[in-house]
């Protein structure tokens, strides 16, 4: 094998053989990286790939004229698909609880848990969509397939709400019967059908959510001098489209439900998704694509297996040749550029240790490239940041259901206009819309003077701002709920929990709604941009799936917390109802909100610690470049 050895700029500049017998203190120094360049090593994916992030057309061929593709025009076609998906997602989340309670005659608690599980599955399963996109299908075809599945699920839900055979008998089922639980319950097969089409819809969302933001960001040229600015603005506009979809769901869809019924409401969601699908396919000639890089799970497994096999091999072993990497600018991973070596998780570097016994053509399950090892390191290092947004998603999930129950007891009139209770969650959307509109004209100039950052705040700083504001939102929710419950008891509404109190306005809820909306726009937008920029080139969809996974886990954690609280705080022997009693006036929702406040504070402290320790990839690359410039000339020469 014609191999060339390039010494790296790290602390250990001697050859590995010369390190035998040195003290343990030297062994603990930074690993000296010795790249072995081989022109004939066979990798799992064939020959190396140059320009790993070079955009291609839908047929996988290089684009001759980039000016005719991509950019904002292509991104707007993608925005339409995300807007419709979010409209359906929020339309189902806010209406399905009421549909199960009023039409399927399910208790509020079980209806809320069912919807939470739907929300959780639709987000947590996004990892599957991200895997398929990065490994085999590419982002375009993943969106195309799963958006069709989404449409099929919405059509099934529309049929459920339209055809009487799918719902229980509604005769002699008034409000008192609903409260007492004496209405005819849905048959098991009817609930099975509803859950089936609901989870088909959730499965469809799993392939859309991790890919749409990444596919939209792919439309911009990363070699452009304005790339960072364009990417920053893209993610803000992307979340603006999410917000518009949510606002339409909380207003127009609710209005259609009130005026035309459940079938028309769910049907409008299916129609919107169908139109967005047509627009998405119409933009096909404009899109820029990235080649899928093969199974990321296989590459991860290869690194773990290879590192385990060489776990007992010291870095100073005399047979050590160096850390393996392909020559020049080529990468062994399709759709990826090379990634510089870092000193984190040194145990994984064992996977790239090339020994003389490996031979000239070793198995990828025994020897991996530095880039492949660094991919795994990056995925591990990213985990704490989206994990810290799980509690934020718990709060968002609880607000979707608990705040609606609060609103049922309050006066929702504005003058002569009476807003439906299910319209209340529109206010976080309106606050997000307002913040995004004022972001560049107000927030960025002010924060730039404070932080000196060109975009006002770094991605992690924005996530932190959002998490802090979420603490204020939940704390206010607990304070107001204590006042609301006391008011209801003093004025004789303790039993009538579905009767609005005319002298207490629902618009006190706007404070917690607006605060959580501001928290969401800072945290989620900052997180999406952070994950896209920091994820490996061939794993962008999986990186975006981290955010959706955190959202899904937030929904599941919300259901688990609800179940635990109900179990612990309920005492049938003393006739004590749980904090989350169906009768909100006899429950203790304020205690529950304060429990969430404590969890948010603990989570925020963990985030501060994680963010302080995290190093952006650009910072690590800069450190490597600086080190290379400081290498003595004789140490940086290539040995043949």
GUBALO-513560 format. One record per residue (C-alpha): y, x, z; residue in three letters. Coordinates in steps of 0.05 Angstrom, whole numbers, plus 5000, padded with zeros to 4 digits. Each point is the difference from the previous one (the first is absolute). Layout:
N
YXZALA...
***
This chain:
640
500050005000UNK506750274981UNK503849875064UNK507050225020UNK502250055072UNK507149835020UNK502250175069UNK503949465036UNK506550075039UNK496949845068UNK499550445061UNK493250304983UNK501450454941UNK493950445007UNK493749854961UNK494949585038UNK495150585005UNK505150425038UNK500749475053UNK493050105029UNK500150195073UNK507249815012UNK501949655065UNK499849255011UNK507649985005UNK500450224927UNK494849484981UNK504649475027UNK505750194955UNK501749604938UNK494650004948UNK501250494944UNK499049634935UNK496350374945UNK499949594936UNK494150144955UNK501549824928UNK494049884956UNK500249804927UNK492949734996UNK498549635064UNK497349304986UNK503249475045UNK497949295015UNK505149754951UNK499450514944UNK505550484978UNK506550065038UNK505849534986UNK507050244986UNK506249615018UNK496049545045UNK505649485005UNK501649974926UNK500849274979UNK495549714945UNK499749354962UNK494949455012UNK494950374957UNK500650635042UNK503750394946UNK506450395013UNK506449614987UNK503850314941UNK506849725019UNK501049855074UNK506849694987UNK496649394969UNK495849865062UNK500749945075UNK506649965036UNK503249385030UNK498149534944UNK492650135011UNK501049965075UNK503049314995UNK493749734967UNK496250275060UNK505049705049UNK498449314972UNK492650085016UNK501450225072UNK505149445009UNK494849474981UNK494650325043UNK504750015060UNK502149294986UNK492749785002UNK498550435061UNK505649735042UNK499349304972UNK492849995025UNK501550345066UNK505349505021UNK496949374970UNK492650125012UNK500649935076UNK503349324992UNK495149804945UNK494050165044UNK503149635059UNK502649384965UNK495049924943UNK493650365021UNK501149795073UNK498850695030UNK503450215066UNK506350424995UNK496750595034UNK494050034952UNK504549874941UNK504550585020UNK494150475008UNK497149794933UNK506650154965UNK500750665038UNK493150194976UNK502049824929UNK506250425005UNK496050575031UNK494650004947UNK505049974944UNK503450625026UNK494450405032UNK495649954937UNK505750324961UNK496450665012UNK494649754951UNK505349864947UNK503250675011UNK493350354994UNK498249654935UNK506950154971UNK499950745018UNK492650114983UNK498349604938UNK504549444975UNK507150285006UNK505549585030UNK501449574939UNK492949744991UNK499149905075UNK506149565002UNK497849634937UNK493149845028UNK501949825071UNK506149594981UNK495249564959UNK495549935061UNK506149815041UNK501749454950UNK492949735004UNK500549965076UNK506749644998UNK497149504949UNK494249865048UNK504849885058UNK504149524956UNK493649614985UNK498449965074UNK506849705015UNK499949534940UNK493049705000UNK498149545059UNK492850234999UNK502150675029UNK503749725060UNK498049545059UNK502049275003UNK507449935016UNK499849265020UNK502049835071UNK502250715014UNK507149965028UNK503950525041UNK497049765066UNK492950064972UNK501650714976UNK502550195069UNK493949715034UNK495450304948UNK496749334983UNK500950044924UNK493850064957UNK498550754995UNK498750354935UNK492750064980UNK496950695003UNK499350044924UNK507349814992UNK502250565046UNK495150474964UNK503349844933UNK507050095028UNK498250675032UNK496550234936UNK506049884954UNK504750265054UNK496250665005UNK499450054924UNK507649995000UNK500050535055UNK495350434958UNK504649934940UNK505950245042UNK495950615020UNK500550294930UNK507349834989UNK503450245063UNK498150745000UNK501350094926UNK506449624983UNK504950445038UNK496550644977UNK499649764927UNK507449825002UNK501750695027UNK495850324945UNK505049744949UNK505250525020UNK499950734977UNK498850455060UNK503050584960UNK506749654997UNK505650285044UNK501449295025UNK492749865016UNK500949975076UNK505949534994UNK496449564949UNK493849975044UNK504149825061UNK503549434962UNK493449774969UNK496749885067UNK506149625025UNK500149564938UNK492449935005UNK500649725071UNK505849574977UNK495149674951UNK495149915058UNK505649675039UNK502049534944UNK492849784994UNK499849865074UNK506649614999UNK497449564943UNK493649885038UNK503749805064UNK504949544964UNK498049734932UNK492549975013UNK501349665067UNK504649504966UNK494749864947UNK494949895055UNK504449505035UNK502149624937UNK493750054958UNK494350165048UNK495350585014UNK496850004931UNK506750104965UNK502150545050UNK493750424990UNK500149854926UNK507050294994UNK497350655029UNK494550014947UNK505049864944UNK504650565024UNK494250495002UNK497949794930UNK507050124973UNK500550675034UNK493350214970UNK502649854931UNK506350395012UNK496050595027UNK495650034939UNK506149914954UNK502850665027UNK493750394984UNK503050414942UNK505550255047UNK495750265057UNK498650725017UNK493150125029UNK496750545043UNK492950214987UNK495149815055UNK497450635034UNK492849805014UNK497349755065UNK504450245058UNK494549815049UNK495350484964UNK505150565004UNK501249865074UNK492549995013UNK499150664963UNK505350335044UNK496949745064UNK492950194979UNK502150704975UNK504050135063UNK494249785044UNK495150464963UNK504650605011UNK502249805070UNK497150635031UNK502750484947UNK505850405029UNK506250124958UNK499050755009UNK492950034973UNK498850614956UNK496949584944UNK506349574996UNK503150034931UNK505849535014UNK502449284996UNK498149694934UNK505049714950UNK500149924925UNK504350494960UNK507249914978UNK503249315004UNK493549634989UNK497049535050UNK492849795007UNK502249295013UNK502149554943UNK506849695013UNK502150535051UNK503950645002UNK498250575046UNK501649955074UNK502050635039UNK495750215059UNK502349815070UNK497750245069UNK498449305027UNK492849805016UNK497350704987UNK493049755012UNK500449654932UNK501850664966UNK492850195009UNK498549544941UNK504050474954UNK497250655027UNK496550354943UNK494450465021UNK496250484955UNK493849595012UNK503349394968UNK499050314932UNK503949904936UNK498849264993UNK499449695069UNK499149265015UNK506449615017UNK496349775062UNK500050725024UNK506650274973UNK506449614988UNK506850214974UNK506050105045UNK503349394967UNK494149565016UNK500150235073UNK507549895005UNK499149294974UNK495749845060UNK504950355047UNK505849584973UNK496249355009UNK498550185072UNK507250225015UNK502749354972UNK495949545045UNK504350015064UNK506349754964UNK497349354969UNK495749915063UNK506549955040UNK502149404958UNK493849595021UNK503749735061UNK505949814956UNK495249614956UNK497249675062UNK507049765017UNK501249754928UNK493449625002UNK501449685067UNK507049794977UNK497149644940UNK496049545045UNK503050005070UNK507249934978UNK498049404958UNK497049685062UNK506650135036UNK503949694944UNK496049355004UNK503249885069UNK507250154977UNK505449654960UNK500050294929UNK506249624975UNK506050344969UNK505249455000UNK496849434960UNK494750464970UNK493350045035UNK495850604982UNK492449945003UNK496950425055UNK495950384948UNK506550254969UNK501950395063UNK496550654979UNK504950034941UNK505250305045UNK496750695007UNK499750004924UNK507449844996UNK501650565048UNK495850484960UNK503549784936UNK506850115033UNK498150695027UNK497350234933UNK506349764965UNK504550385049UNK495450605009UNK503450474950UNK507049765012UNK500049985076UNK494050335034UNK499250624956UNK507350235004UNK500349905076UNK493350315016UNK501350584951UNK506050215043UNK495549995062UNK493650324973UNK502650404941UNK494149744960UNK501749854927UNK496549325004UNK502949835068UNK493450095037UNK493350314985UNK493949574989UNK497350115070UNK506949875031UNK500249334965UNK493149825026UNK502350195070UNK506349584995UNK495849404979UNK495150105058UNK505750045050UNK503349364974UNK493349645004UNK500150145076UNK506749645005UNK497349424959UNK493949875044UNK504050105064UNK505049474978UNK494249534980UNK497250055070UNK506849875033UNK501549404956UNK493049705008UNK500850035076UNK506549614994UNK497049504949UNK493949855043UNK504249905062UNK504649534962UNK494149604974UNK497149915071UNK506749815030UNK501349474947UNK493149675001UNK497050304937UNK494250345035UNK494749574966UNK503649844934UNK499350684968UNK500649734929UNK506449625015UNK506450394985UNK505250055055UNK506549754968UNK504850415043UNK496650674991UNK501050324931UNK494550374963UNK505250484975UNK499550415064UNK493650244966UNK504350324946UNK501550605046UNK492750205005UNK498849824927UNK505850424975UNK498350595045UNK492750024977UNK502449944928UNK504450615008UNK494350375034UNK495349824943UNK504750254945UNK501150675033UNK492850135021UNK496049734942UNK504650254944UNK500450685033UNK492550015009UNK498449824928UNK504650544973UNK497250505051UNK492749864981UNK501450034925UNK503550675004UNK495350325050UNK493349764973UNK496150464954UNK501349904926UNK493249694986UNK500149575062UNK506749644995UNK496849315003UNK495950185061UNK506450265032UNK503449334987UNK493849655025UNK501250335068UNK506149545009UNK496149384980UNK494250225045UNK504950055058UNK502449304984UNK492949744998UNK498150345065UNK506349695030UNK497549314982UNK493150145030UNK503050315062UNK504449385008UNK493849564998UNK496450455050UNK506050015048UNK500649244995UNK492649915016UNK500350485059UNK506349685029UNK497049304994UNK493750235033UNK503350375058UNK505849535015UNK496249344996UNK497049735066UNK496549334990UNK498249955074UNK507349985020UNK501949624937UNK504350594979UNK501250054925UNK500450664964UNK506550344982UNK498849784928UNK498449285014UNK500449514942UNK505349655042UNK505450534996UNK504049665056UNK494450115051UNK498050684974UNK503550665013UNK502050274933UNK505550405034UNK494950425038UNK496450134935UNK506450234965UNK501550485057UNK493050274995UNK501450144927UNK506650335020UNK496250495045UNK495150164944UNK505850114952UNK503450495048UNK493550405009UNK498949994925UNK507150254987UNK499050595047UNK493550184964UNK503749964933UNK505550475024UNK494750515020UNK496349934933UNK506350034958UNK502550625037UNK493650374984UNK499549784927UNK502150494945UNK501949724932UNK496250304942UNK506450254969UNK501550405064UNK493150314999UNK500650184926UNK506850325014UNK497050415056UNK494450264954UNK505250174946UNK504350385049UNK493950385025UNK498150194929UNK506850304988UNK499150445062UNK493450314978UNK500350754986UNK499050144926UNK493550395010UNK497049415040UNK501649484947UNK496850354942UNK494049694966UNK493550395008UNK495449974940UNK
***
